[in-house]
Amino acid sequence: MRTALTDLVGARHPVVQSGMGWVAGPRLVTAVARAGALGILGSATMTTGQLRAAVREVKSRTDRPFGVNLRADAGDASERVRILVEEGVKVASLAQAPSRELIARLKDAGVVVIPSVGARRHAEKVAAWGADAVVVQGGEGGGHTGEVATTVLLPQVIDAVGIPVVAAGGFHDGRGLVAALAYGASGIAMGTRFLLTADSTVPAAVKAAYLAATVRDVTVTSKVDGLPHRMLRTPFVTGLEGAGRAASLVRAVRHAAAFRKVSGMSWPQMVREGRTMRHGRDLTWSQVLLAANTPMLLRAAMVEGRTDLGVMAAGQVAGVIEDLPSCAELVGRIMAEAEAALRGLPSATCLREIP
């Protein structure tokens, strides 16, 4: 299935695997790329050394195109861009609001730039700055999310920009792909669906928790880091929501110290990161400190398998996913379902005959 997205990035199928921290490592990205979709390394939870090693590992396993997700507001974003350029990475997926200068530097090096946005105005801005495409995530998506549903946000953005649009939030099968294409999108991006595959390194106990969830077990809370975050509702999450301000800050300090060790950052670097996060956003220092909760609580679940002490970011589709196929099986299934859905649509002649 050829679309503007497949032409842009060189993938065989218009399907993108989201760059999830602690989840989208070399094994998953390689499997997605081999399946003909576009895999994205989640680099926000990697040191720069780990990022370069991960890129080289994927390159050693497949010659198919793949990308790297960058946090545009990271203090070492410039160093990470240099790694992408030196290693010949095809695509840069950008979280947070990228600067005009960052987009220009990537494009000058021949890297395809695809920011993620959650509002029409953000899509218009990055398109004006030269972004090659945008991923548009509606409120159904996992992780940090907005309030506007994909079915409302997607056509708004498509009507506003003249670059390829990738739909995210609520997609898991071929019917969703066809629906996105009908809106005018060039493909779909999926996080939770790829997390729940046999190629994902997420521990079995965590995958089991996702598979057992219903759509009512997926909630949005701001108690993890002060920003809306969609995840599975667990007793631990319920406890976070009932914790007082003092307890939340103490926990955030503890997690900030732990994240410093994992990331290899110094305390001065952590402070600079905080200042960068606050720039241009209405964040208090308490919210910046709380942001340390996110990577460590996700790590507890996604790496250590602690469903009792970690959080599990989840799109609403977690409530309808029931199996753990390989990435090759999943992508093949999605494309077969899409073809069947297209064949099942009424023809233009039939539509004209309906009174």
Salt bridges, closest charged atoms under 4 A:
ASP7 OD1 - ARG2 NE 2.75
GLU57 OE2 - ARG61 NH2 2.61
ASP73 OD1 - ARG71 NE 2.55
ASP73 OD2 - ARG281 NH2 2.60
ASP76 OD1 - ARG80 NE 3.02
GLU79 OE2 - ARG82 NH2 2.64
GLU86 OE1 - ARG52 NH2 2.90
GLU86 OE2 - ARG82 NH1 2.63
GLU87 OE2 - ARG52 NH1 2.78
GLU87 OE2 - ARG56 NH2 2.95
GLU87 OE1 - LYS59 NZ 3.39
GLU124 OE2 - ARG120 NE 3.14
ASP132 OD1 - LYS107 NZ 2.88
ASP173 OD2 - HIS172 NE2 3.70
ASP173 OD2 - ARG175 NH2 3.02
ASP225 OD2 - HIS144 NE2 2.57
GLU241 OE1 - ARG233 NH1 3.05
GLU273 OE1 - ARG71 NH2 2.68
GLU304 OE2 - ARG299 NH1 2.70
ASP308 OD2 - ARG306 NH2 2.74
ASP323 OD1 - ARG193 NH1 3.12
ASP323 OD2 - ARG333 NH2 2.69
